[in-house]
Amino acid sequence: MGLFDKKFCDICGEKIGLLGNRKLEDGNMCKDCAKKLSPFFSDRRSSSIEEIKQQLAYREQNKRVLAAFRPTMTFGDDDKIYVDAANGNFVVSSYAPNNWDDENPDVMALSSILSCNLNIDEDREEIFAQGRDGEDVSYNPPRYKYYYDFTLEFNVDNPYFDDFEVQLNNFRVEGMGTMEYNRYQQMAMEIINTLAPGKGTMPDMAMNNGMPMNQGYAPTGGYAQPNPYAQQQGGYVQPNPYAQQGGYAQPNPYAQPNPYAQQQGGYAQPNPYAQQQGGYAQTNAYAQQPVQPQAQAAVCPYCGAPHAGGAFCTSCGAKM
């Protein structure tokens, strides 16, 4: 049989057009029959003709079940998860329910879910300064914008596929700890608790180039970057107890007081060692002179280091 000999679909019997053949383990299938397979199915080349016929029978039955599907909850902004709580089923589709005829998304039982785990993918883009000639110049150290994608990974008990992924966000989420970042994190937690209680995981930390997401550097240029001093509890960065509040550094609990100067209202208390003569205190090398209250030095709001002025923190590079 020649390379360009006409082929016929071993499923429907129709002639297969040019570039329309889909190889099976022991035969051929046309692209029209291939479209009827589950969107989560990926083992076509290693499937026999008989296995494909069995799956297409299952897909015809799925149409009838789908017609009775009534979603009561919807999750996600890209691929959407529709839940029929009354019948204990769910559907994953990027289309609205009234556009399901051609797609025929699989109706799966909630009880078929073996696990549901959140994966947060991180990407970054370098931020450049503009050089004298208008060229891009890297900061020292380099600064980055960070972007995140939120994907749920499902493992299910199904005869035709074992797993699939659902991306929750339709646009990249910019910056860790932002309102959008926290929204998708909360959405993933709600999905896991609704669809697979006790069978899912939320990452305490996601690895990026070998570094956990909750470690690294303070935000730069208004974009959240991992902080080496941040402690995570429940996935959220806890505040640094020595970082500024209201724009001023908090008192250091380890600072040693001056044994001779007790301040009240910004002025030194009388020196107990001052000697009175004629109603006037003698000059005493240890006497404390009235002191004016000193303005608290500004500090970086991200790493807590003293800030002497300028557009960026000299310690962590954050934009002030």
BALOBA-1460 file (C-alpha; in Angstrom, 3 decimals):
// residues 320
<rec num="1" residu="m" x="0.000" y="0.000" z="0.000"/>
<rec num="2" residu="g" x="1.471" y="3.332" z="-1.056"/>
<rec num="3" residu="l" x="1.965" y="6.365" z="1.124"/>
<rec num="4" residu="f" x="-0.770" y="8.327" z="-0.627"/>
<rec num="5" residu="d" x="-3.254" y="5.489" z="-1.031"/>
<rec num="6" residu="k" x="-6.759" y="6.303" z="0.136"/>
<rec num="7" residu="k" x="-7.515" y="5.310" z="3.711"/>
<rec num="8" residu="f" x="-10.829" y="4.640" z="5.376"/>
<rec num="9" residu="c" x="-11.790" y="5.265" z="8.976"/>
<rec num="10" residu="d" x="-11.941" y="2.007" z="10.933"/>
<rec num="11" residu="i" x="-14.563" y="3.581" z="13.198"/>
<rec num="12" residu="c" x="-17.170" y="5.083" z="10.866"/>
<rec num="13" residu="g" x="-16.031" y="3.624" z="7.520"/>
<rec num="14" residu="e" x="-15.773" y="7.010" z="5.791"/>
<rec num="15" residu="k" x="-12.878" y="7.930" z="3.522"/>
<rec num="16" residu="i" x="-10.139" y="9.849" z="5.306"/>
<rec num="17" residu="g" x="-9.180" y="13.097" z="3.603"/>
<rec num="18" residu="l" x="-5.692" y="14.474" z="3.094"/>
<rec num="19" residu="l" x="-4.022" y="15.216" z="6.469"/>
<rec num="20" residu="g" x="-7.146" y="13.927" z="8.207"/>
<rec num="21" residu="n" x="-5.838" y="10.571" z="9.423"/>
<rec num="22" residu="r" x="-5.494" y="9.891" z="13.133"/>
<rec num="23" residu="k" x="-3.404" y="6.789" z="13.767"/>
<rec num="24" residu="l" x="-4.556" y="4.100" z="16.192"/>
<rec num="25" residu="e" x="-2.636" y="1.158" z="17.576"/>
<rec num="26" residu="d" x="-4.141" y="-1.178" z="14.975"/>
<rec num="27" residu="g" x="-5.871" y="1.063" z="12.444"/>
<rec num="28" residu="n" x="-6.905" y="4.551" z="11.359"/>
<rec num="29" residu="m" x="-9.482" y="7.068" z="12.461"/>
<rec num="30" residu="c" x="-10.799" y="10.189" z="10.753"/>
<rec num="31" residu="k" x="-10.587" y="13.633" z="12.362"/>
<rec num="32" residu="d" x="-14.388" y="13.797" z="12.743"/>
<rec num="33" residu="c" x="-14.420" y="10.685" z="14.950"/>
<rec num="34" residu="a" x="-11.388" y="12.015" z="16.842"/>
<rec num="35" residu="k" x="-13.329" y="15.176" z="17.761"/>
<rec num="36" residu="k" x="-15.919" y="13.043" z="19.561"/>
<rec num="37" residu="l" x="-13.393" y="11.665" z="22.039"/>
<rec num="38" residu="s" x="-13.082" y="13.086" z="25.542"/>
<rec num="39" residu="p" x="-11.065" y="16.340" z="25.647"/>
<rec num="40" residu="f" x="-9.080" y="14.797" z="28.512"/>
<rec num="41" residu="f" x="-8.183" y="11.648" z="26.521"/>
<rec num="42" residu="s" x="-4.523" y="11.528" z="25.365"/>
<rec num="43" residu="d" x="-3.736" y="7.861" z="24.590"/>
<rec num="44" residu="r" x="-5.171" y="7.617" z="21.075"/>
<rec num="45" residu="r" x="-2.038" y="6.212" z="19.414"/>
<rec num="46" residu="s" x="-1.817" y="3.378" z="21.931"/>
<rec num="47" residu="s" x="-5.560" y="2.587" z="21.773"/>
<rec num="48" residu="s" x="-7.091" y="-0.163" z="19.666"/>
<rec num="49" residu="i" x="-10.047" y="0.204" z="17.329"/>
<rec num="50" residu="e" x="-12.244" y="-1.646" z="19.821"/>
<rec num="51" residu="e" x="-11.197" y="0.626" z="22.717"/>
<rec num="52" residu="i" x="-12.013" y="3.721" z="20.658"/>
<rec num="53" residu="k" x="-15.455" y="2.314" z="19.790"/>
<rec num="54" residu="q" x="-16.131" y="1.683" z="23.483"/>
<rec num="55" residu="q" x="-15.157" y="5.241" z="24.360"/>
<rec num="56" residu="l" x="-17.398" y="6.695" z="21.648"/>
<rec num="57" residu="a" x="-20.304" y="4.679" z="23.083"/>
<rec num="58" residu="y" x="-19.526" y="6.167" z="26.499"/>
<rec num="59" residu="r" x="-19.445" y="9.631" z="24.920"/>
<rec num="60" residu="e" x="-22.907" y="9.145" z="23.410"/>
<rec num="61" residu="q" x="-24.215" y="8.163" z="26.824"/>
<rec num="62" residu="n" x="-22.497" y="11.269" z="28.277"/>
<rec num="63" residu="k" x="-24.670" y="13.468" z="26.037"/>
<rec num="64" residu="r" x="-27.804" y="12.123" z="27.704"/>
<rec num="65" residu="v" x="-26.373" y="12.632" z="31.187"/>
<rec num="66" residu="l" x="-25.218" y="16.136" z="30.233"/>
<rec num="67" residu="a" x="-28.744" y="17.076" z="29.150"/>
<rec num="68" residu="a" x="-29.918" y="16.508" z="32.737"/>
<rec num="69" residu="f" x="-26.965" y="18.383" z="34.309"/>
<rec num="70" residu="r" x="-28.076" y="21.437" z="36.330"/>
<rec num="71" residu="p" x="-25.152" y="23.509" z="37.689"/>
<rec num="72" residu="t" x="-25.666" y="25.056" z="41.119"/>
<rec num="73" residu="m" x="-22.110" y="26.425" z="41.549"/>
<rec num="74" residu="t" x="-19.485" y="27.753" z="39.135"/>
<rec num="75" residu="f" x="-15.766" y="28.329" z="39.791"/>
<rec num="76" residu="g" x="-12.919" y="29.767" z="37.710"/>
<rec num="77" residu="d" x="-12.331" y="32.550" z="35.181"/>
<rec num="78" residu="d" x="-10.620" y="30.613" z="32.362"/>
<rec num="79" residu="d" x="-11.701" y="26.972" z="32.330"/>
<rec num="80" residu="k" x="-14.783" y="26.828" z="34.514"/>
<rec num="81" residu="i" x="-15.841" y="24.128" z="36.948"/>
<rec num="82" residu="y" x="-19.624" y="23.606" z="37.074"/>
<rec num="83" residu="v" x="-21.026" y="21.655" z="40.011"/>
<rec num="84" residu="d" x="-24.428" y="19.935" z="40.132"/>
<rec num="85" residu="a" x="-24.603" y="19.518" z="43.910"/>
<rec num="86" residu="a" x="-28.028" y="17.858" z="43.805"/>
<rec num="87" residu="n" x="-26.733" y="14.921" z="41.732"/>
<rec num="88" residu="g" x="-23.117" y="14.947" z="42.959"/>
<rec num="89" residu="n" x="-21.591" y="15.618" z="39.526"/>
<rec num="90" residu="f" x="-19.300" y="18.217" z="38.001"/>
<rec num="91" residu="v" x="-18.241" y="19.382" z="34.533"/>
<rec num="92" residu="v" x="-15.140" y="21.260" z="33.322"/>
<rec num="93" residu="s" x="-15.584" y="23.506" z="30.290"/>
<rec num="94" residu="s" x="-14.441" y="26.839" z="28.888"/>
<rec num="95" residu="y" x="-17.929" y="27.364" z="27.460"/>
<rec num="96" residu="a" x="-21.255" y="28.296" z="29.010"/>
<rec num="97" residu="p" x="-23.810" y="25.474" z="29.489"/>
<rec num="98" residu="n" x="-25.868" y="26.540" z="26.465"/>
<rec num="99" residu="n" x="-22.808" y="25.946" z="24.208"/>
<rec num="100" residu="w" x="-21.992" y="22.407" z="25.312"/>
<rec num="101" residu="d" x="-23.527" y="20.523" z="22.365"/>
<rec num="102" residu="d" x="-20.390" y="20.372" z="20.211"/>
<rec num="103" residu="e" x="-17.938" y="20.018" z="23.103"/>
<rec num="104" residu="n" x="-19.871" y="17.383" z="25.072"/>
<rec num="105" residu="p" x="-17.769" y="17.847" z="28.267"/>
<rec num="106" residu="d" x="-17.447" y="14.801" z="30.484"/>
<rec num="107" residu="v" x="-19.900" y="14.600" z="33.374"/>
<rec num="108" residu="m" x="-17.900" y="13.231" z="36.305"/>
<rec num="109" residu="a" x="-19.030" y="12.145" z="39.744"/>
<rec num="110" residu="l" x="-17.568" y="14.049" z="42.673"/>
<rec num="111" residu="s" x="-16.863" y="10.664" z="44.237"/>
<rec num="112" residu="s" x="-14.525" y="9.830" z="41.317"/>
<rec num="113" residu="i" x="-12.013" y="12.494" z="42.424"/>
<rec num="114" residu="l" x="-8.951" y="10.873" z="43.986"/>
<rec num="115" residu="s" x="-7.025" y="14.098" z="44.618"/>
<rec num="116" residu="c" x="-7.151" y="17.796" z="43.778"/>
<rec num="117" residu="n" x="-3.987" y="19.832" z="44.261"/>
<rec num="118" residu="l" x="-3.212" y="23.494" z="43.625"/>
<rec num="119" residu="n" x="-0.101" y="24.333" z="41.635"/>
<rec num="120" residu="i" x="1.105" y="27.964" z="41.456"/>
<rec num="121" residu="d" x="3.439" y="28.590" z="38.512"/>
<rec num="122" residu="e" x="5.754" y="31.590" z="38.805"/>
<rec num="123" residu="d" x="7.257" y="33.609" z="35.962"/>
<rec num="124" residu="r" x="9.237" y="36.823" z="36.073"/>
<rec num="125" residu="e" x="10.269" y="39.696" z="33.827"/>
<rec num="126" residu="e" x="13.227" y="41.948" z="34.512"/>
<rec num="127" residu="i" x="12.619" y="45.656" z="35.123"/>
<rec num="128" residu="f" x="15.132" y="47.920" z="33.393"/>
<rec num="129" residu="a" x="16.245" y="51.484" z="33.897"/>
<rec num="130" residu="q" x="16.746" y="53.790" z="30.926"/>
<rec num="131" residu="g" x="20.335" y="54.583" z="30.085"/>
<rec num="132" residu="r" x="21.723" y="57.873" z="28.818"/>
<rec num="133" residu="d" x="21.215" y="56.828" z="25.208"/>
<rec num="134" residu="g" x="17.760" y="55.396" z="25.831"/>
<rec num="135" residu="e" x="18.920" y="51.785" z="26.076"/>
<rec num="136" residu="d" x="17.693" y="49.337" z="28.742"/>
<rec num="137" residu="v" x="20.063" y="49.043" z="31.677"/>
<rec num="138" residu="s" x="19.772" y="46.445" z="34.439"/>
<rec num="139" residu="y" x="19.537" y="47.603" z="38.025"/>
<rec num="140" residu="n" x="22.139" y="46.399" z="40.495"/>
<rec num="141" residu="p" x="20.897" y="44.104" z="41.906"/>
<rec num="142" residu="p" x="18.421" y="43.222" z="39.118"/>
<rec num="143" residu="r" x="14.726" y="43.927" z="39.712"/>
<rec num="144" residu="y" x="11.809" y="41.867" z="38.486"/>
<rec num="145" residu="k" x="8.069" y="41.777" z="38.062"/>
<rec num="146" residu="y" x="6.563" y="38.459" z="39.138"/>
<rec num="147" residu="y" x="3.553" y="36.765" z="37.522"/>
<rec num="148" residu="y" x="1.561" y="33.726" z="38.641"/>
<rec num="149" residu="d" x="-0.816" y="31.137" z="37.166"/>
<rec num="150" residu="f" x="-3.117" y="29.066" z="39.373"/>
<rec num="151" residu="t" x="-3.758" y="25.518" z="38.164"/>
<rec num="152" residu="l" x="-5.709" y="22.729" z="39.856"/>
<rec num="153" residu="e" x="-4.455" y="19.224" z="39.104"/>
<rec num="154" residu="f" x="-7.143" y="16.539" z="39.337"/>
<rec num="155" residu="n" x="-6.613" y="12.795" z="39.613"/>
<rec num="156" residu="v" x="-9.807" y="10.853" z="38.874"/>
<rec num="157" residu="d" x="-11.086" y="7.319" z="38.582"/>
<rec num="158" residu="n" x="-12.182" y="7.182" z="34.924"/>
<rec num="159" residu="p" x="-11.684" y="4.382" z="32.359"/>
<rec num="160" residu="y" x="-10.487" y="6.784" z="29.631"/>
<rec num="161" residu="f" x="-8.276" y="9.301" z="31.450"/>
<rec num="162" residu="d" x="-6.518" y="9.506" z="34.816"/>
<rec num="163" residu="d" x="-5.898" y="13.199" z="35.289"/>
<rec num="164" residu="f" x="-6.487" y="16.676" z="33.913"/>
<rec num="165" residu="e" x="-5.690" y="20.293" z="34.780"/>
<rec num="166" residu="v" x="-7.898" y="23.348" z="35.229"/>
<rec num="167" residu="q" x="-6.356" y="26.832" z="35.068"/>
<rec num="168" residu="l" x="-8.369" y="29.199" z="37.232"/>
<rec num="169" residu="n" x="-7.099" y="32.589" z="36.020"/>
<rec num="170" residu="n" x="-7.557" y="33.882" z="32.490"/>
<rec num="171" residu="f" x="-4.857" y="36.563" z="32.844"/>
<rec num="172" residu="r" x="-1.523" y="36.267" z="34.592"/>
<rec num="173" residu="v" x="-1.702" y="37.441" z="38.194"/>
<rec num="174" residu="e" x="0.874" y="40.166" z="38.851"/>
<rec num="175" residu="g" x="2.596" y="40.183" z="42.232"/>
<rec num="176" residu="m" x="2.446" y="37.808" z="45.185"/>
<rec num="177" residu="g" x="0.118" y="38.743" z="48.007"/>
<rec num="178" residu="t" x="-1.951" y="41.105" z="45.868"/>
<rec num="179" residu="m" x="-5.749" y="41.149" z="45.977"/>
<rec num="180" residu="e" x="-5.960" y="39.006" z="42.819"/>
<rec num="181" residu="y" x="-3.334" y="36.572" z="44.097"/>
<rec num="182" residu="n" x="-5.235" y="36.086" z="47.346"/>
<rec num="183" residu="r" x="-8.543" y="35.790" z="45.456"/>
<rec num="184" residu="y" x="-7.364" y="32.842" z="43.374"/>
<rec num="185" residu="q" x="-5.752" y="31.224" z="46.382"/>
<rec num="186" residu="q" x="-9.071" y="31.504" z="48.224"/>
<rec num="187" residu="m" x="-10.956" y="30.240" z="45.142"/>
<rec num="188" residu="a" x="-8.748" y="27.149" z="44.924"/>
<rec num="189" residu="m" x="-9.293" y="26.424" z="48.608"/>
<rec num="190" residu="e" x="-13.064" y="26.701" z="48.158"/>
<rec num="191" residu="i" x="-13.015" y="24.363" z="45.133"/>
<rec num="192" residu="i" x="-10.996" y="21.747" z="46.998"/>
<rec num="193" residu="n" x="-13.274" y="21.943" z="50.034"/>
<rec num="194" residu="t" x="-16.375" y="21.672" z="47.815"/>
<rec num="195" residu="l" x="-15.325" y="19.018" z="45.301"/>
<rec num="196" residu="a" x="-12.791" y="16.946" z="47.214"/>
<rec num="197" residu="p" x="-12.836" y="17.606" z="50.970"/>
<rec num="198" residu="g" x="-9.882" y="15.903" z="52.613"/>
<rec num="199" residu="k" x="-8.357" y="14.932" z="49.226"/>
<rec num="200" residu="g" x="-6.596" y="18.143" z="48.222"/>
<rec num="201" residu="t" x="-3.517" y="20.158" z="49.069"/>
<rec num="202" residu="m" x="-2.614" y="23.842" z="49.021"/>
<rec num="203" residu="p" x="1.109" y="24.576" z="48.661"/>
<rec num="204" residu="d" x="2.750" y="26.060" z="51.750"/>
<rec num="205" residu="m" x="5.487" y="27.197" z="49.413"/>
<rec num="206" residu="a" x="5.994" y="26.881" z="45.660"/>
<rec num="207" residu="m" x="9.491" y="26.342" z="44.377"/>
<rec num="208" residu="n" x="11.044" y="28.703" z="41.852"/>
<rec num="209" residu="n" x="14.576" y="27.921" z="40.714"/>
<rec num="210" residu="g" x="15.128" y="25.991" z="43.928"/>
<rec num="211" residu="m" x="13.944" y="28.862" z="46.161"/>
<rec num="212" residu="p" x="10.649" y="28.762" z="48.043"/>
<rec num="213" residu="m" x="8.261" y="31.556" z="47.108"/>
<rec num="214" residu="n" x="8.273" y="32.934" z="50.664"/>
<rec num="215" residu="q" x="11.994" y="33.623" z="50.579"/>
<rec num="216" residu="g" x="14.157" y="36.067" z="48.673"/>
<rec num="217" residu="y" x="13.866" y="39.841" z="48.605"/>
<rec num="218" residu="a" x="11.473" y="42.573" z="49.564"/>
<rec num="219" residu="p" x="9.141" y="44.092" z="46.948"/>
<rec num="220" residu="t" x="10.866" y="46.082" z="44.217"/>
<rec num="221" residu="g" x="9.193" y="48.801" z="42.194"/>
<rec num="222" residu="g" x="5.853" y="48.059" z="43.778"/>
<rec num="223" residu="y" x="5.870" y="44.362" z="42.878"/>
<rec num="224" residu="a" x="5.927" y="41.709" z="45.563"/>
<rec num="225" residu="q" x="9.065" y="39.632" z="45.745"/>
<rec num="226" residu="p" x="9.851" y="36.968" z="48.329"/>
<rec num="227" residu="n" x="11.153" y="38.284" z="51.637"/>
<rec num="228" residu="p" x="13.845" y="36.304" z="53.509"/>
<rec num="229" residu="y" x="12.549" y="37.543" z="56.860"/>
<rec num="230" residu="a" x="8.874" y="36.874" z="56.247"/>
<rec num="231" residu="q" x="7.302" y="34.053" z="58.228"/>
<rec num="232" residu="q" x="4.459" y="32.231" z="56.524"/>
<rec num="233" residu="q" x="1.354" y="31.056" z="58.327"/>
<rec num="234" residu="g" x="-1.526" y="29.690" z="56.302"/>
<rec num="235" residu="g" x="0.116" y="30.833" z="53.084"/>
<rec num="236" residu="y" x="0.251" y="34.518" z="53.990"/>
<rec num="237" residu="v" x="3.336" y="36.533" z="54.900"/>
<rec num="238" residu="q" x="3.343" y="37.703" z="58.500"/>
<rec num="239" residu="p" x="4.576" y="41.232" z="59.296"/>
<rec num="240" residu="n" x="8.111" y="41.833" z="60.442"/>
<rec num="241" residu="p" x="7.863" y="42.947" z="64.112"/>
<rec num="242" residu="y" x="10.672" y="45.437" z="63.583"/>
<rec num="243" residu="a" x="9.367" y="46.850" z="60.313"/>
<rec num="244" residu="q" x="7.899" y="50.327" z="60.227"/>
<rec num="245" residu="q" x="4.310" y="51.081" z="61.129"/>
<rec num="246" residu="g" x="2.791" y="54.365" z="60.030"/>
<rec num="247" residu="g" x="6.057" y="55.247" z="58.312"/>
<rec num="248" residu="y" x="8.266" y="55.055" z="61.425"/>
<rec num="249" residu="a" x="10.396" y="52.286" z="62.825"/>
<rec num="250" residu="q" x="9.123" y="50.543" z="65.936"/>
<rec num="251" residu="p" x="11.218" y="50.621" z="69.139"/>
<rec num="252" residu="n" x="13.930" y="48.018" z="69.321"/>
<rec num="253" residu="p" x="13.293" y="45.850" z="72.419"/>
<rec num="254" residu="y" x="17.034" y="45.161" z="72.671"/>
<rec num="255" residu="a" x="18.137" y="48.809" z="72.764"/>
<rec num="256" residu="q" x="19.916" y="49.672" z="76.037"/>
<rec num="257" residu="p" x="18.621" y="52.765" z="77.882"/>
<rec num="258" residu="n" x="20.918" y="55.608" z="78.878"/>
<rec num="259" residu="p" x="21.211" y="55.283" z="82.684"/>
<rec num="260" residu="y" x="21.633" y="59.030" z="83.075"/>
<rec num="261" residu="a" x="18.970" y="60.387" z="80.763"/>
<rec num="262" residu="q" x="15.325" y="59.602" z="81.547"/>
<rec num="263" residu="q" x="13.164" y="61.218" z="78.944"/>
<rec num="264" residu="q" x="9.700" y="62.598" z="79.519"/>
<rec num="265" residu="g" x="8.172" y="64.785" z="76.831"/>
<rec num="266" residu="g" x="11.493" y="64.819" z="74.987"/>
<rec num="267" residu="y" x="13.531" y="66.510" z="77.774"/>
<rec num="268" residu="a" x="16.078" y="64.976" z="80.139"/>
<rec num="269" residu="q" x="15.148" y="64.620" z="83.793"/>
<rec num="270" residu="p" x="17.152" y="66.505" z="86.440"/>
<rec num="271" residu="n" x="20.530" y="65.019" z="87.128"/>
<rec num="272" residu="p" x="20.629" y="63.609" z="90.659"/>
<rec num="273" residu="y" x="24.315" y="64.401" z="90.784"/>
<rec num="274" residu="a" x="23.941" y="68.137" z="90.113"/>
<rec num="275" residu="q" x="25.137" y="70.277" z="93.092"/>
<rec num="276" residu="q" x="23.175" y="73.371" z="94.041"/>
<rec num="277" residu="q" x="25.079" y="76.514" z="95.094"/>
<rec num="278" residu="g" x="23.275" y="79.768" z="95.549"/>
<rec num="279" residu="g" x="20.190" y="78.249" z="93.966"/>
<rec num="280" residu="y" x="21.986" y="77.402" z="90.805"/>
<rec num="281" residu="a" x="23.240" y="74.032" z="89.703"/>
<rec num="282" residu="q" x="26.983" y="73.658" z="89.296"/>
<rec num="283" residu="t" x="28.290" y="72.535" z="85.983"/>
<rec num="284" residu="n" x="28.422" y="68.776" z="86.060"/>
<rec num="285" residu="a" x="30.057" y="66.718" z="83.356"/>
<rec num="286" residu="y" x="27.360" y="64.135" z="83.847"/>
<rec num="287" residu="a" x="24.411" y="66.513" z="83.824"/>
<rec num="288" residu="q" x="22.026" y="65.966" z="80.945"/>
<rec num="289" residu="q" x="21.213" y="68.958" z="78.847"/>
<rec num="290" residu="p" x="17.657" y="69.457" z="77.579"/>
<rec num="291" residu="v" x="17.349" y="67.606" z="74.329"/>
<rec num="292" residu="q" x="15.000" y="68.230" z="71.496"/>
<rec num="293" residu="p" x="12.984" y="65.264" z="70.334"/>
<rec num="294" residu="q" x="14.654" y="63.729" z="67.351"/>
<rec num="295" residu="a" x="12.592" y="62.871" z="64.324"/>
<rec num="296" residu="q" x="12.521" y="59.164" z="63.788"/>
<rec num="297" residu="a" x="14.497" y="58.155" z="60.749"/>
<rec num="298" residu="a" x="12.493" y="56.878" z="57.833"/>
<rec num="299" residu="v" x="12.901" y="53.193" z="57.169"/>
<rec num="300" residu="c" x="12.139" y="50.917" z="54.247"/>
<rec num="301" residu="p" x="8.536" y="49.627" z="54.485"/>
<rec num="302" residu="y" x="9.586" y="46.262" z="53.068"/>
<rec num="303" residu="c" x="12.804" y="45.243" z="54.823"/>
<rec num="304" residu="g" x="12.869" y="47.658" z="57.815"/>
<rec num="305" residu="a" x="16.350" y="49.020" z="57.024"/>
<rec num="306" residu="p" x="17.067" y="52.759" z="57.681"/>
<rec num="307" residu="h" x="16.398" y="54.891" z="54.611"/>
<rec num="308" residu="a" x="18.532" y="57.985" z="54.095"/>
<rec num="309" residu="g" x="16.562" y="59.286" z="51.137"/>
<rec num="310" residu="g" x="16.324" y="58.640" z="47.454"/>
<rec num="311" residu="a" x="13.905" y="56.843" z="45.157"/>
<rec num="312" residu="f" x="14.948" y="53.286" z="46.125"/>
<rec num="313" residu="c" x="15.987" y="51.483" z="49.301"/>
<rec num="314" residu="t" x="19.774" y="51.050" z="49.442"/>
<rec num="315" residu="s" x="19.331" y="47.737" z="51.271"/>
<rec num="316" residu="c" x="16.694" y="45.798" z="49.275"/>
<rec num="317" residu="g" x="16.162" y="48.010" z="46.211"/>
<rec num="318" residu="a" x="12.454" y="48.632" z="46.864"/>
<rec num="319" residu="k" x="10.890" y="51.718" z="45.308"/>
<rec num="320" residu="m" x="10.120" y="54.220" z="48.083"/>
